[in-house]
Amino acid sequence: MRKIKFGRKEERTGSWRAILAAAGLLAAAAAVSTGCQMKKYEKIELTGISETEEEKEEREALAPSEASDTVQNPPRKAESSPVGAEITKETAPEMEARDETVYVSGSNVNVRDFPGTKASVVGAMNQGESIKRTGYSQSWSRVIYQGRECYMSSQFLTTTQPAPLETTAAASQGTSAQAGEVGLNSGWKYADFSKINSGKAILYKAEGANRKGKVVCVNAGHGTSGGSSVKTLCHPDGTPKVTGGSTAAGATTAIAVSSGMTFSDGTPEAKVTLALAMVLKEKLLARGFDVLMIRESDDVQLDNIARTVIANNMADCHIALHYDSTTNDKGAFYMSVPNIASYRAMEPVASHWQQHHALGDSLIAGLKGVGAKIYSGGKIDMDLTQTSYSTVPSVDIELGDKGSDHSAASLDKLGNGLADGVELFFKN
């Protein structure tokens, strides 16, 4: 960039328009006299000039954009983004034309309809997946995703193919490979409603000829330190709960994650749900199901909404394991969607409640098949945060209560029944 110094303000004989024109003529003359080819445009900084605010605004409006093809191009009307006028294809960074295959170097990398973090997310890609790139800048790349022009962050794209995500970890006990950690993606639907979301779930891939290509989310209830001191919206539309429970009917917020009850022998519920989740994981992997484990430790910083949204985007169904707070060894049941018109008409409940019931009924059938005790008809109506945000078949299943046996033998039987129920669900 070259600077052109002008004299004092009182010595000027013309407006800044004349000065700009003169500067342009001088630059053109210099180029001709040296036989050089003119660049498309050159940035010129004017120093030593005082101008009014009106002159400055008019000059900036008429000055060529750095992203324009040439200085002679008239400004084109920007194509507005659905998410706001501040994000447009015309305001995208200037991109080098590319025609190449690139590879994703991160997990769950967003694909957006416009460049910018406020643009709508149209999909996500994982490490090792390939995509065609047609434009490149340091911040954003233009790609062809499912036949349409989209944008991805350039920092997560590389021309060197990395190892696929599912092969980056060692096999576990010969029946599965740990595919990697999965965190809450802020671009996923309903993610913004979560308050506790720094933790990671873990995805396991089944190995062997019987692999079914289905992902089951196993959510060991509770187990989030500090979760009971935070509250989240019961429903994404802000309406109040329609049934009672741990949160009263009429409330609009609920505890983000409760700490759970304590069994009659003093064992915390969170410890038992985790032990059962580990048993169920191994049984599902052995049957060819991939498994998304929400937690495998005493504390994972994921609230109920974060757990649900991760399951929505990474799994084919979501099973949350719990025990009830009663004390009479009542048996197993699942939380069904209340038969209240306003609740069943609310999205995403309206589009998915029948799938939730189908999964719950299948799990109860599987538990009955192994001789597990079932409470009443196997279900109780309950307005839950999990159900209110679920977009895949999803249930909270209570495997007993404070008075129930939670020995290794009991958990093994329950694990078999639940695995049978999952197989039944995907056969139907």
PyMOL commands that set and color helices and strands:
alter all, ss='L'
color gray80, all
select helices_A, chain A and resi 9-11+16-34+53-62+154-156+165-167+191-193+227-229+269-286+304-314+341-344+349-369+385-389+408-427
alter helices_A, ss='H'
color red, helices_A
select strands_A, chain A and resi 2-5+44-47+80-81+84-88+96-104+109-112+121-125+130-136+140-145+148-153+157-158+171-172+176-182+201-206+215-220+231-233+253-255+290-293+317-322+332-336+374-381+394-398
alter strands_A, ss='S'
color yellow, strands_A
deselect
rebuild
show_as cartoon
